[in-house]
Amino acid sequence: MSHKFFSFTGLGIALGFSAMLHAAPVTVTVLGDNGQPVAGAVVFLESPAASAALTQSLSTTPTKTANIVQRDKRFIPELTIIPRGTAVNFPNEDTVRHHVYSFSPVKQFEIKLYVGTPTDPVIFEQSGVAVLGCNIHDEMIAWVVVLDTPYYGTSDTSGQVRLDKVPTGDYTLRVWHKDLLSEEDVPKISVSVNADLPPQQVTLPQLVPMY
């Protein structure tokens, strides 16, 4: 029994070490068309293998959850990034009622006038971007970015994001920002992730705040 135990442990260590050898960080800098860094950009890596890795994770772990709070007649956070299959709660911490909705094709739903936290969360089953609003307070808006990959992050004030421990392989590097006029104008970059991958740079077209 002791021999088998140590053999199994050694195998686990070997597999973990092998996975580390076959993964690499990906560093991306996001710039605007004026050459200035862009904060708050969603950077992600897509591939069939990434989608399969996410599917495997969803099949072996409990449903992930996230909260989008309504407070002071605002959605907090304004931007939420989740993998597909995530359940989102919408607690209302205001003293007034809200009517949360999305008409976006990726997820259409309504939570009619309410206070507190609805019993049933909203599950985002497919990837894409859902724009949220309140039918009572037009100034309230938020975005839910649903991804088909576990490899993502947001750019900081220097426009940079680092994705750690990305399995080696071929991916499509994509970037989204809430102030984009058109997602179609954003370049999609093919990258081969390995230990020698240099830092990547993506320049976004003109950004125009919508609200």
Summary of the structure (lengths in Angstrom):
residues: 211
radius of gyration: 20.1
end to end distance: 65.2
largest distance: 66.8
contacts: 609
relative contact order: 0.25
helix: 17%
strand: 44%
